[in-house]
Amino acid sequence: MDLGDLRIFQAVLQEGGVTAAARRLHRVQSNVTTRIRQLEDNLGVALFEREGKQLRPTPAARVLQGYAGRLLQLAEEAQQAVAGDTPAGSLRLGAMENTAAVRLPPLLADFHQRYPQVRLELRTAPTAPLIAAVLAGELDCALVCGPVDDVRLDSVPFSRENLVLISALGQRVAPDAGPYTLLAFDRGCAYRQRLERWLADSGCVADRLVELDSYHAMISCAASGMGLAMVPEALLAITPAAGNVAIHPLPPQLAVADTVLVRRHGQHAPAIDALAALLPGAAGG
């Protein structure tokens, strides 16, 4: 298999189609289509089902996805190994949305100043899909909600968040004041799991859960009285709508949330090692 074909295959999967993949790879669409067909011919299986202009991954594509990520990562590690210990090449980093907005900018500014030859790619998502992407080789490392108990992964502490429950100003939060609507990310979000634990422990009742895709929308909806949300307190300081929400403290077992950097166990590459070394918890990791 040609590594170039695998990179194109991954881009089509991640972008959801040929047009977006071609734009990301700076290629013409016909070239992307041709390379995908070549890969299918070499493997002897169909990787995508074509419905008009839409592509739907086949089961074979999902199997190849994990292998492609690992093969490309090995190729990157081999290139860096023969080039020496200086961080270079690409670094595919994942992060939770709140981490990318609040905690990550100073770290990345420092990293870029020290290692300008590293091309950084940042993807934001909830914890579960980020961990899956690291294990599949689609990301080199990711900042997720810890602790992460998986022998396939190594982790280094990064930061600690204090989570709070928010509602509209003046809204009472008590078992006899519901039912409530919960505002949260999808099921892959570790903070959503804590919100559901709070609901079970508090005696409050929810009759609806609305999934949103950004904290900005979540905080704005809570401010308007639409429902309750659990968010990092540090995020409220940089969100304009935060002045229109009431903050409700949580018990320590739900409020304290550590963020850790995870990567595959035993994986070493100069760029990943350099980023991990800049983390506040690196000395104790």
Backbone hydrogen bonds, N-H to C=O, Kabsch-Sander energy under -0.5 kcal/mol:
donor,donor_aa,acceptor,acceptor_aa,energy
6,L,2,D,-1.8
7,R,3,L,-2.2
8,I,4,G,-2.0
9,F,5,D,-2.6
10,Q,6,L,-2.6
11,A,7,R,-2.2
12,V,8,I,-2.3
13,L,9,F,-2.1
14,Q,10,Q,-2.9
15,E,11,A,-2.6
16,G,12,V,-1.4
17,G,12,V,-0.8
21,A,17,G,-1.6
22,A,18,V,-3.0
23,R,19,T,-2.0
24,R,20,A,-2.3
25,L,21,A,-2.4
26,H,22,A,-0.9
26,H,23,R,-0.5
27,R,22,A,-2.4
32,V,28,V,-1.6
33,T,29,Q,-2.6
34,T,30,S,-2.3
35,R,31,N,-2.3
36,I,32,V,-2.0
37,R,33,T,-2.1
38,Q,34,T,-2.2
39,L,35,R,-2.1
40,E,36,I,-2.3
41,D,37,R,-2.4
42,N,38,Q,-2.5
43,L,39,L,-2.0
44,G,40,E,-2.0
45,V,40,E,-1.1
49,E,56,R,-3.2
50,R,48,F,-0.5
51,E,49,E,-0.6
51,E,54,Q,-2.6
52,G,50,R,-0.5
54,Q,51,E,-2.1
56,R,49,E,-2.2
58,T,47,L,-2.2
61,A,58,T,-0.5
62,R,58,T,-1.5
63,V,59,P,-1.7
64,L,60,A,-2.6
65,Q,61,A,-2.0
66,G,62,R,-0.8
67,Y,63,V,-1.0
68,A,64,L,-3.2
69,G,65,Q,-2.0
70,R,66,G,-1.8
71,L,67,Y,-2.8
72,L,68,A,-2.5
73,Q,69,G,-2.0
74,L,70,R,-2.4
75,A,71,L,-2.1
76,E,72,L,-2.1
77,E,73,Q,-2.7
78,A,74,L,-2.6
79,Q,75,A,-2.2
80,Q,76,E,-2.3
81,A,77,E,-2.5
82,V,78,A,-2.1
83,A,79,Q,-1.2
84,G,80,Q,-0.9
84,G,81,A,-0.5
89,G,117,Q,-0.8
91,L,119,R,-2.6
93,L,91,L,-0.9
93,L,121,E,-3.1
94,G,141,C,-2.0
95,A,123,R,-2.1
96,M,143,L,-1.1
100,A,96,M,-2.5
101,A,97,E,-1.8
102,V,98,N,-2.4
103,R,98,N,-0.5
103,R,99,T,-0.8
104,L,99,T,-2.7
107,L,103,R,-0.7
108,L,104,L,-2.7
109,A,105,P,-2.4
110,D,106,P,-2.1
111,F,107,L,-2.6
112,H,108,L,-2.9
113,Q,109,A,-1.9
114,R,110,D,-1.9
115,Y,111,F,-2.9
118,V,115,Y,-1.8
119,R,89,G,-3.5
120,L,118,V,-0.7
121,E,91,L,-2.8
123,R,93,L,-2.3
125,A,95,A,-1.5
128,A,188,G,-2.7
130,L,126,P,-1.5
131,I,127,T,-2.5
132,A,128,A,-2.2
133,A,129,P,-2.0
134,V,130,L,-2.0
135,L,131,I,-2.4
136,A,132,A,-1.8
137,G,134,V,-1.1
138,E,133,A,-2.2
139,L,133,A,-1.5
140,D,92,R,-2.2
141,C,92,R,-1.5
142,A,262,V,-1.9
143,L,94,G,-2.4
144,V,142,A,-0.7
144,V,260,V,-2.6
146,G,258,D,-3.5
149,D,147,P,-0.6
150,D,148,V,-1.2
153,L,150,D,-2.3
154,D,263,R,-3.0
156,V,261,L,-1.8
158,F,259,T,-2.6
159,S,259,T,-1.5
161,E,257,A,-3.5
163,L,161,E,-0.6
163,L,255,A,-3.2
164,V,231,V,-2.6
165,L,248,H,-2.4
166,I,229,A,-2.9
167,S,246,A,-1.8
169,L,244,N,-1.0
171,Q,168,A,-2.0
174,A,172,R,-0.6
177,A,174,A,-2.0
180,Y,205,V,-2.6
182,L,208,R,-2.6
183,L,228,L,-3.2
184,A,210,V,-2.1
189,C,186,D,-2.0
193,Q,189,C,-1.4
194,R,190,A,-1.4
195,L,191,Y,-2.2
196,E,192,R,-2.4
197,R,193,Q,-1.7
198,W,194,R,-2.5
199,L,195,L,-2.1
200,A,196,E,-1.9
201,D,197,R,-2.3
202,S,198,W,-2.6
203,G,199,L,-1.0
207,D,180,Y,-1.8
208,R,180,Y,-1.0
210,V,182,L,-3.1
211,E,209,L,-0.6
212,L,184,A,-2.6
218,M,214,S,-1.9
219,I,215,Y,-3.1
220,S,216,H,-2.1
221,C,217,A,-2.5
222,A,218,M,-2.1
223,A,219,I,-2.4
224,S,220,S,-1.5
225,G,222,A,-1.5
226,M,221,C,-2.4
228,L,181,T,-2.8
229,A,166,I,-1.7
230,M,183,L,-0.5
231,V,164,V,-2.3
231,V,229,A,-0.5
233,E,162,N,-3.1
235,L,232,P,-0.9
236,L,232,P,-0.8
236,L,233,E,-0.9
237,A,233,E,-0.7
237,A,234,A,-0.5
238,I,235,L,-1.2
239,T,236,L,-1.2
242,A,239,T,-1.9
243,G,240,P,-1.3
244,N,241,A,-2.0
245,V,242,A,-1.4
246,A,167,S,-2.9
248,H,165,L,-3.4
254,L,251,P,-2.1
255,A,251,P,-2.5
256,V,252,P,-2.1
257,A,161,E,-2.5
257,A,255,A,-0.6
259,T,159,S,-3.1
260,V,144,V,-2.7
261,L,156,V,-3.0
262,V,142,A,-2.9
262,V,260,V,-0.6
263,R,154,D,-2.0
265,H,152,R,-3.1
267,Q,264,R,-2.2
273,D,269,A,-3.0
274,A,270,P,-2.4
275,L,271,A,-2.0
276,A,272,I,-2.6
277,A,273,D,-2.0
278,L,274,A,-0.8
278,L,275,L,-1.1
279,L,276,A,-1.2
281,G,157,P,-1.2
282,A,279,L,-1.8
285,G,281,G,-0.8
285,G,282,A,-0.7
